[in-house]
Amino acid sequence: MTFSILPAAHPVATTTAAAAKAPAAATNPLDDLRHYWDISVAWVNSHWLQIGIAVGAGLLIYVLLSMVRTFALKHAQSAEGDLTLTHIAGRVIHKTRSSVIAIIAIRMVAGYAQPPAAIMQTIQFVFTVAVVLQVAIWVREIILGLIQRRAAEGNNETLSNAMGIIRLLISVALFAIAVIVILDNMGVNVTGLIAGLGIGGIAIGLAAQGIFSDLFASLSIIFDRPFRVGETIKYDTSTATVERIGLKSTRLRSVNGELLVISNTNLLAKEITNFAHLHRRRVTFTIGVIYQTTPAMLRDLPALLEEQVKAAGHEFIRSSFLTFGPSSLDFELLFDVFTDDFEAVVAARTDVAIRLFEAMAAAGYEFAYPTQTTFTAAPDGTMIMPYAESPKPKASAARTAKPG
């Protein structure tokens, strides 16, 4: 009698082969659950040593990652000041979930234990979902931290009030992207979903175009800072002080006392002059002297003007003859005053003007003022002078007598 000894089939392989030969028809969920249970039991029985080593390594990785998170969080929280970059990093670390650390540790050691395909796919799916959602939370905290840091630098009340809306918009956008990434990793065709979200976003944007336009204009003002609360600006033909920057409009107080309420979109659509950022201001004088001024005095006048500007402590730019006016010879004087305070500029302009008046009066210059001469004609066309003529000398009445 002939005996043949065949190698024993591996439990997992036998079960897998049997599963492969099973019909593709729909089965009872209880049978499927029992089937996966049998696979898991067979895997544990055949790989118990590798599983034990993987569990130990996973626990060690989890403990190490938790210690790193705790150390980084304490270091970030011990930093001085609020809303610094270190403080923002601490907020991000604080939002790191222990469950995410656990699934990362499991994913790192899962390959060593050689789990069945179904268990490995489950681990991979849970890992993808946890990591994608955790990254979305990290990105949200970084963006919100930077926005709040920007608001704290300018002590901006508007941005602080808008943080609720900003948090909602950022959260919706980031988690929508996270869901799309998760579905794409699951093998779902997300092209239609992305197209639908795009069309929906366009519809919402068109419906709330005015609101979003003013909101983004407000954020542009807050972050770009063309002006701040308390600064004086010139908008269109109005000069006013900024009182409040709102989500939809900005309130300005004009120099005459009126309250101007302008939408943020319209405010940014025109040129704005911010007087608070003028580190120097240019002052211009036009000085007219009479036509009777001598040519020598006219040549000396620019040097006299320059001397007085420098004596007042300001930067002289130029002084030159400008034009022949209707009743004066006009000179132009330009100089710069280096200060941010407009009141100091006004005082400097007054000081220079008084100095010029004193110096020119002492040098014999006469300031011109509008004059007009009227000439009158007699009926015969003879010009009648506007002043009395000097009397003509009378002819001598005495005549020399002729000899008789």
C-alpha positions as CSV (number, residue, x, y, z in Angstrom):
1,M,0.0,0.0,0.0
2,T,1.4,3.4,-1.0
3,F,0.9,6.4,1.3
4,S,1.4,10.0,0.2
5,I,1.8,12.7,2.8
6,L,0.5,16.1,1.8
7,P,1.3,19.3,3.6
8,A,-1.4,20.7,5.8
9,A,-3.2,23.7,4.3
10,H,-2.7,27.0,6.2
11,P,-6.0,27.9,8.0
12,V,-6.0,31.4,6.7
13,A,-5.2,30.3,3.1
14,T,-7.8,27.6,3.3
15,T,-10.4,30.0,4.5
16,T,-9.4,32.7,1.9
17,A,-9.6,30.1,-0.9
18,A,-12.9,29.0,0.3
19,A,-14.1,32.6,0.3
20,A,-12.8,33.1,-3.2
21,K,-14.7,30.1,-4.4
22,A,-17.9,31.4,-2.7
23,P,-20.6,32.7,-5.1
24,A,-20.8,36.4,-5.7
25,A,-24.5,36.4,-4.8
26,A,-25.7,38.4,-1.9
27,T,-25.3,36.7,1.5
28,N,-26.7,37.1,5.0
29,P,-24.9,39.8,7.0
30,L,-24.6,37.4,9.9
31,D,-22.8,35.0,7.6
32,D,-20.4,37.7,6.5
33,L,-19.8,38.7,10.1
34,R,-19.1,35.1,11.0
35,H,-16.8,34.8,8.0
36,Y,-14.7,37.8,9.0
37,W,-14.6,36.5,12.5
38,D,-13.2,33.2,11.3
39,I,-10.6,35.0,9.3
40,S,-9.6,37.1,12.3
41,V,-9.4,34.1,14.6
42,A,-7.3,32.1,12.1
43,W,-5.0,35.1,11.6
44,V,-4.5,35.5,15.4
45,N,-3.8,31.8,15.8
46,S,-1.2,31.8,13.1
47,H,0.5,35.2,13.8
48,W,0.1,35.7,17.6
49,L,3.8,36.4,18.0
50,Q,3.9,39.1,15.3
51,I,0.7,40.6,16.7
52,G,2.1,40.8,20.2
53,I,5.3,42.5,19.0
54,A,3.2,44.9,16.9
55,V,1.0,45.7,19.8
56,G,4.0,46.5,22.0
57,A,5.6,48.6,19.4
58,G,2.3,50.4,18.8
59,L,1.9,51.2,22.5
60,L,5.5,52.5,22.6
61,I,5.0,54.7,19.5
62,Y,1.7,56.0,21.1
63,V,3.4,56.8,24.4
64,L,6.3,58.6,22.6
65,L,4.0,60.6,20.4
66,S,1.9,61.6,23.4
67,M,5.0,62.7,25.3
68,V,6.1,64.8,22.3
69,R,2.6,66.4,22.2
70,T,2.7,67.1,25.9
71,F,6.2,68.6,25.8
72,A,5.4,70.8,22.8
73,L,2.2,72.0,24.3
74,K,3.8,73.0,27.6
75,H,6.6,74.8,25.8
76,A,4.1,76.7,23.7
77,Q,1.9,77.6,26.6
78,S,4.9,78.9,28.6
79,A,5.8,81.4,25.9
80,E,5.2,85.1,26.8
81,G,2.5,87.1,25.1
82,D,-0.8,86.1,23.5
83,L,-1.4,85.2,19.8
84,T,2.3,84.9,19.1
85,L,3.5,82.3,16.5
86,T,4.5,80.0,19.4
87,H,1.0,80.5,21.0
88,I,-0.7,79.6,17.7
89,A,1.5,76.5,17.4
90,G,0.4,75.6,20.9
91,R,-3.2,75.9,19.9
92,V,-2.6,73.6,16.9
93,I,-0.9,71.0,19.1
94,H,-3.7,71.2,21.6
95,K,-6.2,70.3,18.9
96,T,-4.3,67.0,18.2
97,R,-6.6,64.2,19.3
98,S,-5.4,61.1,21.2
99,S,-7.4,59.0,18.9
100,V,-5.5,60.3,15.9
101,I,-2.2,59.5,17.6
102,A,-3.5,56.0,18.3
103,I,-4.5,55.3,14.7
104,I,-1.2,56.6,13.5
105,A,0.6,54.2,15.8
106,I,-1.6,51.3,14.6
107,R,-1.0,52.1,11.0
108,M,2.8,52.2,11.5
109,V,2.9,48.7,13.0
110,A,0.0,47.0,11.1
111,G,2.2,45.8,8.2
112,Y,4.5,43.8,10.6
113,A,1.6,41.7,11.9
114,Q,0.5,40.8,8.3
115,P,-3.2,41.2,8.9
116,P,-5.8,39.9,6.4
117,A,-6.8,42.2,3.5
118,A,-10.1,43.1,5.1
119,I,-8.5,44.2,8.4
120,M,-5.8,46.1,6.6
121,Q,-8.3,47.9,4.5
122,T,-10.3,48.8,7.6
123,I,-7.2,50.2,9.3
124,Q,-6.2,52.1,6.1
125,F,-9.8,53.6,5.9
126,V,-9.9,54.7,9.5
127,F,-6.3,56.1,9.2
128,T,-7.3,58.2,6.1
129,V,-10.4,59.6,7.7
130,A,-8.7,60.5,11.0
131,V,-5.6,62.1,9.4
132,V,-7.6,64.1,6.8
133,L,-10.0,65.5,9.5
134,Q,-7.1,66.2,11.8
135,V,-5.2,68.1,9.1
136,A,-8.4,70.1,8.4
137,I,-8.6,71.0,12.1
138,W,-4.9,72.0,12.1
139,V,-5.3,74.2,9.1
140,R,-8.4,75.9,10.5
141,E,-6.6,76.7,13.8
142,I,-3.6,78.1,11.9
143,I,-5.7,80.3,9.7
144,L,-7.9,81.5,12.6
145,G,-4.8,82.1,14.8
146,L,-3.1,84.2,12.2
147,I,-6.3,86.2,11.6
148,Q,-6.8,86.8,15.3
149,R,-3.1,87.8,15.6
150,R,-3.6,90.4,12.9
151,A,-6.7,91.7,14.6
152,A,-4.9,92.0,17.9
153,E,-2.0,94.0,16.3
154,G,-4.4,96.6,15.1
155,N,-6.8,96.3,18.1
156,N,-9.5,96.0,15.5
157,E,-13.0,95.6,16.9
158,T,-14.6,94.8,13.5
159,L,-12.4,91.8,12.9
160,S,-13.1,90.5,16.4
161,N,-16.8,90.8,15.8
162,A,-16.5,89.0,12.5
163,M,-14.6,86.0,13.8
164,G,-17.8,84.0,14.2
165,I,-18.6,84.4,10.5
166,I,-15.0,83.8,9.5
167,R,-14.8,80.7,11.6
168,L,-17.9,79.3,10.0
169,L,-16.8,80.0,6.5
170,I,-13.4,78.5,7.0
171,S,-14.8,75.5,8.7
172,V,-17.3,74.8,6.0
173,A,-14.7,75.2,3.3
174,L,-12.0,73.0,4.9
175,F,-14.3,70.2,6.0
176,A,-15.9,70.1,2.5
177,I,-12.5,69.6,1.1
178,A,-11.8,66.9,3.7
179,V,-15.0,65.0,2.8
180,I,-14.1,65.1,-0.9
181,V,-10.6,63.8,-0.2
182,I,-12.0,61.0,2.0
183,L,-14.6,60.0,-0.6
184,D,-11.9,60.1,-3.3
185,N,-9.7,57.7,-1.3
186,M,-12.7,55.4,-0.9
187,G,-13.0,55.1,-4.6
188,V,-16.0,57.3,-5.0
189,N,-16.3,59.4,-8.2
190,V,-16.3,62.9,-6.8
191,T,-16.4,64.7,-10.1
192,G,-20.1,65.3,-9.9
193,L,-19.9,66.3,-6.3
194,I,-17.2,68.9,-7.0
195,A,-19.2,70.2,-9.9
196,G,-22.4,70.4,-7.8
197,L,-20.5,72.3,-5.0
198,G,-19.1,74.7,-7.6
199,I,-22.5,75.4,-9.1
200,G,-24.0,75.8,-5.6
201,G,-21.2,78.2,-4.6
202,I,-21.7,80.3,-7.7
203,A,-25.5,80.5,-7.0
204,I,-24.9,81.5,-3.4
205,G,-22.3,84.0,-4.4
206,L,-24.6,85.6,-7.0
207,A,-27.5,85.8,-4.5
208,A,-25.4,87.4,-1.8
209,Q,-23.1,89.3,-4.1
210,G,-23.5,92.7,-2.4
211,I,-23.1,91.3,1.1
212,F,-20.0,89.3,0.3
213,S,-18.6,92.2,-1.7
214,D,-18.8,94.5,1.3
215,L,-17.6,91.7,3.7
216,F,-14.5,91.0,1.6
217,A,-13.9,94.8,1.2
218,S,-14.0,95.1,5.0
219,L,-11.5,92.3,5.4
220,S,-9.3,94.0,2.7
221,I,-9.4,97.2,4.7
222,I,-8.6,95.3,7.9
223,F,-5.6,93.4,6.5
224,D,-4.3,95.9,4.0
225,R,-4.8,98.8,6.3
226,P,-5.1,101.8,4.0
227,F,-6.4,103.6,7.0
228,R,-7.2,102.9,10.6
229,V,-9.7,104.2,13.2
230,G,-8.8,107.7,14.3
231,E,-6.9,108.7,11.1
232,T,-7.9,111.5,8.9
233,I,-8.4,110.7,5.2
234,K,-9.6,112.4,2.1
235,Y,-12.3,110.5,0.2
236,D,-13.6,111.9,-3.0
237,T,-14.2,115.6,-2.1
238,S,-14.6,115.0,1.7
239,T,-12.0,115.2,4.4
240,A,-13.0,113.2,7.5
241,T,-11.8,111.2,10.4
242,V,-12.4,107.4,10.5
243,E,-14.7,106.6,13.4
244,R,-15.6,102.9,12.8
245,I,-14.9,100.2,10.2
246,G,-17.9,97.9,10.0
247,L,-18.6,94.6,8.1
248,K,-20.7,96.4,5.5
249,S,-19.9,100.2,5.8
250,T,-17.4,102.6,7.3
251,R,-18.3,105.7,9.3
252,L,-16.4,108.9,8.8
253,R,-16.8,112.2,10.7
254,S,-16.2,115.1,8.3
255,V,-14.3,118.2,9.4
256,N,-17.6,120.1,9.4
257,G,-19.1,117.6,11.8
258,E,-21.3,115.5,9.5
259,L,-21.4,111.7,9.8
260,L,-20.6,110.0,6.5
261,V,-21.6,106.4,6.1
262,I,-20.0,104.8,3.0
263,S,-20.1,101.2,2.0
264,N,-16.8,99.4,2.0
265,T,-17.0,98.5,-1.6
266,N,-17.6,102.1,-2.7
267,L,-14.9,103.3,-0.3
268,L,-12.2,101.2,-1.9
269,A,-13.4,102.1,-5.4
270,K,-12.0,105.6,-5.3
271,E,-8.7,107.2,-4.4
272,I,-8.1,107.7,-0.7
273,T,-5.6,110.1,0.7
274,N,-4.4,109.2,4.2
275,F,-3.0,112.2,6.0
276,A,-1.7,110.1,8.9
277,H,1.1,108.7,6.9
278,L,2.6,112.0,5.8
279,H,6.1,112.0,7.3
280,R,6.7,115.3,5.6
281,R,4.5,118.0,4.2
282,R,5.3,120.5,1.5
283,V,4.3,124.1,2.0
284,T,4.0,126.5,-0.9
285,F,3.9,130.2,-0.9
286,T,3.2,132.6,-3.7
287,I,4.6,136.1,-3.0
288,G,3.8,139.1,-5.1
289,V,5.9,142.3,-5.1
290,I,5.1,145.6,-6.9
291,Y,6.2,146.4,-10.4
292,Q,8.3,149.3,-9.1
293,T,10.7,146.8,-7.5
294,T,14.2,147.2,-8.9
295,P,15.8,144.4,-10.9
296,A,18.6,144.1,-8.4
297,M,16.0,143.5,-5.6
298,L,14.3,140.9,-7.7
299,R,17.5,139.0,-8.2
300,D,18.2,139.1,-4.4
301,L,14.7,137.9,-3.4
302,P,15.2,134.1,-3.9
303,A,18.2,134.1,-1.6
304,L,16.4,136.1,1.0
305,L,13.5,133.6,1.0
306,E,15.9,130.6,1.2
307,E,17.7,132.2,4.2
308,Q,14.5,132.6,6.2
309,V,13.3,129.1,5.5
310,K,16.6,127.6,6.7
311,A,16.7,129.9,9.7
312,A,13.3,128.4,10.7
313,G,14.8,124.9,10.6
314,H,13.0,123.5,7.6
315,E,14.2,122.0,4.3
316,F,14.3,124.6,1.5
317,I,13.2,123.2,-1.9
318,R,13.3,126.1,-4.3
319,S,12.4,129.8,-4.8
320,S,12.1,131.3,-8.3
321,F,10.2,133.9,-10.4
322,L,6.8,132.6,-11.3
323,T,5.0,135.0,-13.6
324,F,4.0,138.5,-14.4
325,G,0.8,139.0,-12.6
326,P,-2.0,141.5,-13.4
327,S,-0.7,143.8,-10.6
328,S,2.4,142.0,-9.2
329,L,5.6,140.2,-9.9
330,D,5.0,136.8,-8.5
331,F,7.6,134.5,-6.9
332,E,7.1,130.9,-5.7
333,L,8.6,129.4,-2.5
334,L,8.5,125.7,-1.6
335,F,9.9,124.1,1.5
336,D,9.2,120.8,3.4
337,V,8.3,120.3,7.1
338,F,9.2,116.9,8.5
339,T,6.5,115.9,11.0
340,D,3.4,113.8,11.2
341,D,1.5,116.4,13.3
342,F,-0.6,118.6,11.1
343,E,-0.8,121.2,13.9
344,A,3.0,121.5,13.8
345,V,2.9,122.0,10.0
346,V,0.4,124.9,10.5
347,A,2.6,126.5,13.1
348,A,5.7,126.1,10.9
349,R,3.9,127.7,8.0
350,T,2.8,130.7,10.2
351,D,6.3,131.1,11.5
352,V,7.9,131.1,8.1
353,A,5.3,133.6,6.8
354,I,6.0,136.1,9.6
355,R,9.7,135.7,9.1
356,L,9.4,136.5,5.4
357,F,7.2,139.5,6.1
358,E,9.7,140.9,8.5
359,A,12.8,140.3,6.3
360,M,11.2,141.7,3.2
361,A,9.9,144.8,4.9
362,A,13.3,145.4,6.4
363,A,14.9,145.0,2.9
364,G,12.6,147.5,1.4
365,Y,10.3,145.2,-0.6
366,E,6.6,146.2,-1.0
367,F,3.9,143.6,-1.3
368,A,1.6,144.1,-4.2
369,Y,-2.1,144.2,-3.9
370,P,-4.7,144.5,-6.7
371,T,-4.8,148.0,-8.1
372,Q,-6.6,149.6,-11.0
373,T,-6.1,153.0,-12.8
374,T,-9.0,154.7,-14.5
375,F,-8.4,157.2,-17.4
376,T,-11.0,159.7,-18.5
377,A,-11.3,161.3,-21.9
378,A,-12.7,164.8,-22.8
379,P,-15.4,165.1,-25.5
380,D,-12.7,165.9,-28.0
381,G,-10.8,162.7,-27.1
382,T,-8.1,164.4,-25.1
383,M,-7.0,162.3,-22.2
384,I,-7.9,163.8,-18.8
385,M,-5.2,162.9,-16.3
386,P,-6.5,161.6,-12.9
387,Y,-4.3,164.1,-11.0
388,A,-4.0,167.9,-11.2
389,E,-1.5,169.3,-13.7
390,S,1.2,171.6,-12.5
391,P,0.4,175.3,-13.3
392,K,2.1,176.8,-16.4
393,P,4.4,179.9,-15.8
394,K,2.7,183.2,-16.7
395,A,4.1,185.3,-19.5
396,S,5.8,188.5,-18.5
397,A,3.5,191.5,-18.9
398,A,6.3,193.9,-19.0
399,R,7.5,194.7,-22.4
400,T,10.5,196.8,-23.5
401,A,9.3,200.2,-24.9
402,K,10.3,201.1,-28.4
403,P,12.2,204.3,-28.8
404,G,10.0,207.1,-30.2
